[in-house]
Amino acid sequence: MADESTGDVVSVSRDGAVATVTLLRPALTTDLKTELRDALERVAADDEVRAVVLTGTGRAFCVGQDLAEHADALRADPATAFTTIDEHYNPIVTTLATMPKPVVAAVNGTCVGAGLGLALACDLRIAADTAKFGTAFTGIGLTCDSGLSATLARAVGAARASELVLLGDTFTAAQAAEWGVAGRVVPADELAATAAELAARLAAGPTLAYAAAKRALAESWGAPLPDVLRGEGEAQARLGLTADHRGAVEAFLAKSKPVFHGS
């Protein structure tokens, strides 16, 4: 695996059709948020990338906003201290949630605040058994950002989401899996290999179908059933014209394994 680009605080590497985006610092400074936003937009637009892994380094996946930098912004002008939400957080989360390819969060360590929001914006989450999770926002007198108010409730249910946000208690990787935050938990030294294996499997799959499924899952939340059914039908009709679908049907009839090309 060779690095395609390494910035000061974010690196992007490629292995076949899998891109791995790595946060090189635990806290979200302006530099890190800018590099992360730009890196995700690049891999989202790259048709040769068919799956993405988002991970951190060391003992942290992401601990959320760098509070020292935030304190400086508050001292300078509280009225503009939160422009980073529109400039960074919202584009990052939107790109993770809507890019037309699967995104796997490999949660290697502490994952709190906006870091938890980033992980929940991904399609699948694998956690190291040593990882710790938390919402953290109310502990500093704030509400949620990074889409957490929606994604956490979808993952764990409204009652538990309220408890996790209002009380702000941390929780373990095992609890994250039990409650639906993480899909699986693995030993810390197996996390990178497990995430790479899963991403490679996704990268070899029907990319257009994955994109349609992501969109359907997002749009169906709370939507009226007739709208859901109409959207599903329209997506199926589009996918029915793809080479991947036609090839997979022929492979099924021939009792052979389908090969997907993402088209």
N, C-alpha and C positions, 0 to 999 in steps of 0.2 A: 504494500500500500504506500503510495507516494503522496506527499502533501501537494495539493494544487495551489493552495494559498495559505499563508500563515501571517495573520496580522499580529498586532501587539497583544491582543486579548482574545482573539477567536481564530481557530484554525479550521480549515476545510480540507479533508482528504477524500480520495476516491479509490474504491476497489470495485472494478467493473461498473455496474450500474448503481452502486450504493455510494452515497455521499455521507460522510460523517462530519458533523459540525460540533466542534468541541469548545466549550467555554474554558478559557485558560485562567480565569480569575473567579473567585466565588461570588463577589458582589457586583451588582449591576451599576457600573459607572456610566457616564455619558459615552465614553469611548467604546466600552463593551456593548452597550445597547446599539450604538450606531453600527459597529462592525457586525453584530449579530443580525440586525435588521437587513443590512445589505447582503450578507452571506446567504441568508435564507431566501431572499428575493432572487439571488442568482441561481441557487439550486432548484428553486421552484420553477424557474423559466427554462432550465436546461432539460431538453427532451431526452438526453442520454442518461440522465439520472432518473431512476424509476423507484427508488426508495431512499429515505433519509434517516439517519440516526442523529439524535441530539443528546449530548452527554456533557459531563463536566470533568474536572480533574481533581486528584487528591481526595480529600475528605468531604468535598462539597460538590453537589450538582449545581445548585444556585441558591444563595441565601437571600435573594431579593435585592431591593434597592440599596446602594451604598449610602448609609445614613450620614456619614461625614460629609459627603458631597451634597446630600439633600439639606443638611443643616446649613451649609454655606449658601445654598440657593434660598432658603427661608430667610436668612439674615440679609441677603441682598435685596430680595423682593418677594414676599409671600404670595403676591398676586400672580407671579409668573413661575413659581417653584414647581408647578404641576403641568407645565406645557409638555414635559417629557411623555406624558400619557398619550397625547395625540401624536407626538413626533416619533416616539419609540415603541412604547408598550403595545398600543393598539395595532400598529402595522405588524409587529412581530407576531402577536397572537393570531391575527387574521391570516397571515401567511402560513403559519403552522397549521391552522385549522382548515384552510381552504386550498392549499396547494394540491394539484391534481395527481398526487402520489402519496403513498403511506409514509407516515413519520413515526418512528419509534423513539421514545424517551428511554434512555439507559440511565437510570437514576443511581449514580455511584455513591452518593453521600447525602449530606444535609440538603433538604429541599423544602424551603419555607417561603412564605410571602409570595412575591411575584414569581419566584422559582417554582412554586407549586402550580401557579397559574400557567407557566410555560409547559410544565409536564402534562397538565390536564388538557392543554390545547393540542397535544400530540394524539395520534390515533391509538397507539398501544404504548404501555408502560411496563418496563422490566425494572425491578429494584434490587440492589444489592441487599443482602440480609442485614447489613450494618447501617442502612440508610435511615434517616429520621425525617419526619414530615411535620408541617405545621402551617397554619394560616398567618399568624403573626400580626395581621393588620391592626386589630383593635388594641393590641399591646402598645402601639404607638399612637393611638387616638385616631386611626383612620378606618375607612371601610375598605372593601375589596377593590382590586383592579385586576388587570390582565384576564378579564373574563371569568374570574374565580366564582363570582356569585351565581353564574349559570352552570359552569362546568362541574363545580364541586357538588352542587345539588343533583345534577344528572348522575354523577358517579356514585354518590353515597346515599341519596335521598334527602328530602328537605329537612327532616328532623335532625339527622346527624350533621348535616351541613350547618344548620343553625348553631348546634352545640360546638362544632369545631371552630366556627368563625367567632362566636360571641365569647367563648371561654378561652380560645387561643391555645389550648393545650397541644403539646407535640404528641405524635403517635409513631409507632414503630412500622417497619416494613411489613411485618406479619399482619399488623392491624390494617395497613394500607391494602394488602391483598384481600383480607377478610371483608373489608368494607367496599371494595371495588375501585379504589384509587389506582392500584397496581394490578396488572394481569397475572404476574408471577413474580416470585422472589427467588433469587439464586445466590449461592455463595459469592462474596465480593470478588474473589479471584476468577470467577467464571462469567462475570457480567459482560465484559467486552466481547468475549467469544460468543456468548448466547445472543447478544444483541446483533452481532454481525451475521450470525447464522439466520436469525429471524428476518433481518433486513434483506439478506440475499434471497431468501425464499420469496419474500414479497416482490423483490425486484424482478424475479423470474415469472411473476404472475400476470394476470390480465390488468394492466395498468389503467386502461380506460374504464373498466368495470369498477376498480377500486375507487377511482375518482368519482364516478357516479354514486357509488355506495356512500362515500364520505358526504357528498352533497345531500343525498337522501336522508341520511341519519341526522344531519344538522337541521335540515329544513322541516323534518317531520315532527320535531319536538314541539308539542303544543298545537300543531296545525290541525284543522278539521280533517276528518277521515277522507271526504271526497277530494280534497286538495292533495293529500298523501297518495291516494290511489291514482290520481291523474298524473302526478309527478313521476310515480313509479312506472306507469305505462309509457309515458313519453321517453323516459330513460331507457327502458327495455327496447323500445322501437329503435332508438339510436344505436344501442349496443348490438342489436340484431344485424346491423349493417357492417359490423367490424370483422376484420379477418380473424381476430382472436376468437370471437364467438363461433364463426363458421368452422374454423379449424378444430376447435374443442368439441363441437358436436360430431364432426367426422371422426375424430380420434376416439370418442366414446363408442361410436358405432363399430369402429374397427378394433375395439378393446385395446387401444394403445394410450399412452400417456400424452396429453396435449402439450404442445410447446407454445408459449405465449410470447409475442413480440411487442406487445404494448401498442398495437394498432388495429 
